[in-house]
């Protein structure tokens, strides 16, 4: 994925993204590959280790979500979802970029 697109998806500025990617690269989770069409740009690719870490994070998030939702029916969960959406609209994230 191109770095610019990754930064937009993660809502991170260039310096924050660069630091995060530096750490992930040192840990062997990602590789930076040159963009074949733009010599100034880089593509970020997960390594096998990075893919394993991602899979574990997804699994852990699903387990946590199941625990949080346990005991609530669909109607109750819909109320919580509507409330969270309303909070997001009422208090939008401030951008400092």
C-alpha positions in Angstrom: 0.0 0.0 0.0 1.4 3.5 -0.8 2.5 5.4 2.3 0.2 8.3 1.5 -2.8 6.1 1.4 -1.8 4.2 4.6 -1.4 7.5 6.4 -4.8 8.6 5.3 -6.4 5.4 6.4 -4.7 5.5 9.8 -5.4 9.2 10.2 -1.6 9.8 10.8 0.5 12.7 9.7 3.7 12.0 7.8 6.1 12.2 10.8 3.9 10.0 13.0 3.5 7.5 10.2 7.3 7.5 9.5 8.1 6.8 13.1 5.6 4.0 13.3 6.9 2.4 10.1 10.5 2.7 11.3 9.6 0.8 14.5 7.6 -1.8 12.5 10.5 -2.2 10.1 13.0 -2.7 12.9 10.7 -5.3 14.4 10.6 -7.1 11.0 6.8 -6.5 10.5 7.0 -4.5 7.3 9.2 -3.9 4.3 9.4 -0.6 2.3 9.4 -1.3 -1.4 10.0 1.4 -4.0 7.0 2.5 -6.1 7.6 1.4 -9.6 5.8 4.5 -11.1 7.0 7.2 -8.6 10.6 7.2 -7.5 9.8 9.4 -4.5 7.1 7.1 -3.1 7.3 3.8 -1.2 4.9 0.9 -0.8 4.5 -0.7 2.6 4.2 -4.5 2.6 3.6 -6.8 5.6 6.2 -9.5 6.1 5.2 -13.0 7.0 5.8 -12.0 10.7 3.7 -8.9 10.2 0.9 -11.0 8.7 1.0 -13.3 11.7 0.9 -10.3 14.1 -2.1 -8.8 12.2 -3.9 -12.2 12.3 -3.4 -12.4 16.1 -4.6 -8.8 16.6 -7.8 -9.5 14.5 -8.4 -12.7 16.6 -7.9 -10.8 19.9 -10.2 -8.0 18.7 -12.9 -10.5 17.9 -12.6 -12.2 21.2 -12.8 -8.8 23.0 -15.8 -7.8 20.9 -17.6 -11.0 21.7 -16.9 -10.5 25.5 -18.2 -6.9 25.3 -21.4 -7.9 23.5 -22.1 -11.0 25.6 -25.5 -10.7 27.3 -26.9 -8.0 25.1 -29.5 -8.6 22.4 -29.5 -7.1 19.0 -31.8 -4.3 20.0 -29.6 -3.2 22.9 -26.5 -3.3 20.7 -28.3 -1.2 18.1 -29.0 1.4 20.8 -25.3 1.5 21.8 -24.2 1.8 18.1 -26.6 4.7 17.5 -25.3 6.4 20.7 -21.7 6.0 19.7 -22.4 7.4 16.2 -24.2 10.4 17.7 -21.2 11.0 20.0 -18.9 10.9 17.0 -21.0 13.5 15.2 -21.4 15.7 18.3 -17.7 15.6 19.1 -15.8 15.3 15.9 -12.1 14.6 16.0 -9.9 17.7 16.0 -7.2 17.6 13.3 -3.9 19.2 14.0 -2.2 18.3 10.7 
